[in-house]
């Protein structure tokens, strides 16, 4: 996809961070925007920013872990704009902690958003996108981006639930690309693997439905979340830079879209360890 003018983008997790910057960048590129987020007040702020930029925008409060809510998002997007050209399944949360010490609720929450949320997005949108592609014409140019993480292609201690969920997202995105190609579809697919980006990901539990913010989490979660928060504030890219890299990656037809200068070094070390049948080194973002 080269031309975004007059086309429609759907972005989940649009209330802050990369999602908000994607919505704003899409608007600046001449797109109509459907912004989705579970946090209504944050979503309202994004909608106002996109509208102030002169773009037509629809905000839809969406819990991506609820398949009915994601289906309603797809219904709303197609009812309002008739077609979707860029789908970005971006919503994500962070859960740290020692893998065997995390509760079942911890694992279910992070997988519900980071994996099932992406899968529900694909199940609700891809059949409609294939029908749109089959009609031909300008609306046949379509691209899907799923947000994984540098932790979806490399591992690290004390973040098992997050790492597992992001590996699952990356594998799902690869499978999606193979499945579409095998069926003769030209729909583009990219997997975004951000490194350190200055977002609120370390504060994800603010939107966790089964516990009040600041309560219930074990010290190992808060230790890692606090360290992550400092890292992304001190070294993280501004989210708008990440959004620009996504659009550049779409134009170039890249499957992997990374934001970290250490991406190639990290992957080279990981693959070398795999070939040596050794434990890969921990991620350094």
Secondary structure, DSSP 8 states (H G I E B T S, - for coil): ----TT-EEEEESTTSHHHHHHHHHHHHTT-EEEEEES-HHHHHHHHHHHHHTT--EEEEE--TT-HHHHHHHHHHHHHHHS--SEEEE-------B-TTTS-HHHHHHHHIIIIIHHHHHHHHHHHHHHHHHHH-SGGG--EEEEE--GGGSS--TTBHHHHHHHHHHHHHHHHHHHHHHHTT---EEEEEE--SB-SSGGGGGGG-TTS-TTSS--HHHHHHHHHHHHHHHHH-B-HHHHHHHHHHHHHHT-SEEE--TTHHHHHHHHHHHHHTT--------
